[in-house]
Amino acid sequence: MKRIKLGTRGSDLALWQAHYVERLLKDNGYDVELVVITTTGDVHGSGPIIRLGAQGVFSKEIERALLAGEIDLAVHSLKDLPTDPVSGLLLAGTPVRGPVEDVFISNTYKKVKDLPEGAKVGTGSLRRKTQLLYQYKRAFCVEDIRGNVETRLAKLDRGEYDAIILAAAGLERLGLSQRVTCRLQVPEFLPAPGQGAIALETREGDEETNDAVATINDQATFLSVLAERSFLLTLQGGCIAPIAACARFDDSTLTLLGRVISLDAKQMYETKVAGEIARNASRAEQQEEAVKMGRAAAEQLLHNGADEVVAAVQALRERSGV
């Protein structure tokens, strides 16, 4: 049995995820070596993500190492992994998903509704920004915030922001759940496609590594995120877009909630689809059904008017070189 070289970013959260996958594989008898890789997103740690000029700023260097055979398995935060397929690579699986929701953190205010007009809220996500402004109908001053989780919390503590919004999973994995002021619950506030899930990416044809990943894959999580990513891919929004989705596979039923918000946060398009996925079907057949469901949900929104939002997002991406 070969040693599996596992590639990861070097942030605290990325290393937590990599060590988690390492433990799962070792528990199943595999030998694992961690390889830390610096990405564009790590080098340019300030300013809006969109200004970096490309998607995959947290994944491309790791994928290049995977294609070159320098590593056998790439571990990513799934929400950071672009939906456009990379020739020769395969999203092979996902372990059990962490919490999917976003959280509100403030040292002054208990809930979002307590924030006054003009309150300064930190988030680098258009999805979070537009949902926040749409749901609460207030003139918050939503500003970009970059850096790892600890850096963002430090900026909040220095008074640079009245509140910040982060993913619950990252805080939980870093042992920082005590910083959460309140959770932004689904369906009122939807997460990014893939949020809370860890992506396991391999080379096509590397059967030994793919077999290893299969031993730690959680199929319910995998089907859910495949539907979410298919929804995002069909909308052609990329990871910067104000697009939210949350799917759940339970008792043979896959349910997907999808949302697209206009860039000015004045319009929101929503959909909910559900369908049966036979438990006795092959994994490939189940995955194909999940992808179809995500595509159908996106096409429904496009038909109902979200195509104008998508066009605006694409124009923004072109202006930004993304």
Secondary structure as GFF3:
##gff-version 3
##sequence-region A 1 322
A	DSSP	beta_strand	3	8	.	.	.	ID=ss1
A	DSSP	alpha_helix	12	27	.	.	.	ID=ss2
A	DSSP	beta_strand	31	36	.	.	.	ID=ss3
A	DSSP	alpha_helix	40	43	.	.	.	ID=ss4
A	DSSP	three_ten_helix	49	52	.	.	.	ID=ss5
A	DSSP	alpha_helix	60	67	.	.	.	ID=ss6
A	DSSP	beta_strand	73	77	.	.	.	ID=ss7
A	DSSP	three_ten_helix	78	80	.	.	.	ID=ss8
A	DSSP	beta_strand	89	93	.	.	.	ID=ss9
A	DSSP	beta_strand	102	105	.	.	.	ID=ss10
A	DSSP	three_ten_helix	112	114	.	.	.	ID=ss11
A	DSSP	beta_strand	120	122	.	.	.	ID=ss12
A	DSSP	alpha_helix	126	136	.	.	.	ID=ss13
A	DSSP	beta_strand	141	143	.	.	.	ID=ss14
A	DSSP	alpha_helix	149	157	.	.	.	ID=ss15
A	DSSP	beta_strand	163	167	.	.	.	ID=ss16
A	DSSP	alpha_helix	168	173	.	.	.	ID=ss17
A	DSSP	three_ten_helix	177	179	.	.	.	ID=ss18
A	DSSP	beta_strand	182	184	.	.	.	ID=ss19
A	DSSP	beta_strand	198	203	.	.	.	ID=ss20
A	DSSP	alpha_helix	207	214	.	.	.	ID=ss21
A	DSSP	alpha_helix	219	235	.	.	.	ID=ss22
A	DSSP	beta_strand	243	250	.	.	.	ID=ss23
A	DSSP	beta_strand	253	261	.	.	.	ID=ss24
A	DSSP	beta_strand	268	276	.	.	.	ID=ss25
A	DSSP	alpha_helix	283	301	.	.	.	ID=ss26
A	DSSP	pi_helix	302	306	.	.	.	ID=ss27
A	DSSP	alpha_helix	307	320	.	.	.	ID=ss28
###
